[in-house]
Amino acid sequence: MSSIPADLKYTKTHEWVRVEGDIAIVGITDFAQKELSDIVYVEITALGKTVKQTETIGFIEAVKATSDIYAPVSGEVIEANAQINKKEGDAPAMVNRDPYGMGWLCKIKISNPAELSTLLDQAAYTNLVQRSQHH
Amino acid sequence: MSKTTPFYSRHLAAGGKIVEFAGYQLPLQFRGIIPEHHRVRTTVGVFDVSHMGRIRVWGANALQFINRMTTNDASNLEVYQAQYSVMCYPDGGIVDDLVVYRLPDHFLLVVNGANNEKDTAWLKEHLSGDVQLENVTTEVAQLAVQGPKAEACLQKISSIGLAPIGFYWAAEGKVAGVDVLISRTGYTGEDGFELYIPAEQALKVWDELMAAGKEFEIEPIGLGARDTLRLEMKYCLYGNDIDQTTNPLEAGLGFVVKLDKPGGFIGAEVLQKVANEKPRRRLVCLEMEDRAIPRPKLSVFADGNPVGFVTSGTLSPSLNKGIALAYVQRESARVGTKLTIEIRGNRHQAVLIAPPFYKHGSRKK
């Protein structure tokens, strides 16, 4: 069973959000990293840009497949996690090892806090994951 | 409802992430594609390949029949020898690629799992003379034990010496006390064996193999690493790199197409024409020069012009680079040519290299 912390908000596309003041820290969920497996490259293509909720902000390359990352909220993408984007070694695999911690992807300066209420809470996301696993 | 192989309980016990493949519930991965890949390249890993189709053919005209159905020359086979081969349609398109074993009283054809029913029907359709055919897929389980330590590991539980078994040769003996067919074959580029085991005794072989391999850190390997390992060797995957719309000559499988063998084979006329005119396109190896990872169906360009498409692509765990197989027009298919692949709207540079991508495999030749 995937870990789904209670203090985070979630999207239907398997991103998580941790809100700190007007900043949203964004990552992908434990369920998502398990589905992708063997992450080898992460790029936040929207770094420095202002994006709308659900727009593509980057992508994750795993050995088997590529997956887009979507903005959970609108705002300016002000930082990408440099620790997972090093050329050397298996730094991107940090997203597999610690998806809710060291493996965070980027930070967005929230432009419309009302959007936060459209995100899923722990119970709703747990429900979504269970449905994904049963078909 | 999809089927399970005799090893399903072991895949679950080992924490395998199960997916449906070729109609079977099979492990995509256990510990992870990359660590499993390195396990096979450095010591030894075990693949459940029971989903492969296994077809027995016998009778007075069996050799003649197989030679008509396949492109390689089965009349060259000695008893206990195996050969890689291809079955073609009359238009030269590929029905399947397969391994043909000549055994004392029958031939064994090992085909792709996803093509098992299609191939069996195709073979039956063409039966003539004294030829019997039986699909024994469910009665026989199949394991691949692959890696530089495969022989040392398997020898511990084998009744016969494995060293004399040459590449693409087989022998019968006991493994874990069970009568099996052992062949020095595989799909990884490493030394290794495939075992054909009576299904009801399959778990005994699995369990003893895992115990014998402990000192080599043996572990089960999923379909994910099977794909990265074969791709690093430019071994074709039916459905990706070859299918009914591709012919074996353009796929680089000319070494198993014996155009002048006596009696000919299905597809020979068209393939002779292709050989005379030279294939218009070639399946080539492309190595990325940046960190982008090519994926199937992406377009390939030479000097800005489209010249082909990717059929298989992945990150190569051994080279830590993106690699791809792609069909490209003959004029662009020279080693050293710089091509570009369009990935997410950007053109990324790749260089065309001579196969295989991974050149240090322990495979015997």
Interface residues (C-beta under 8 A of the other chain):
Chain A: K34 S37 D38 V40 Y41 F59 E61 V63 K64 A65 T66 K87 D90 N96
Chain B: K17 L28 Q29 G32 I33 I34 G224 D227 T228 R291 I293 R295 T314 L315 P317 R344
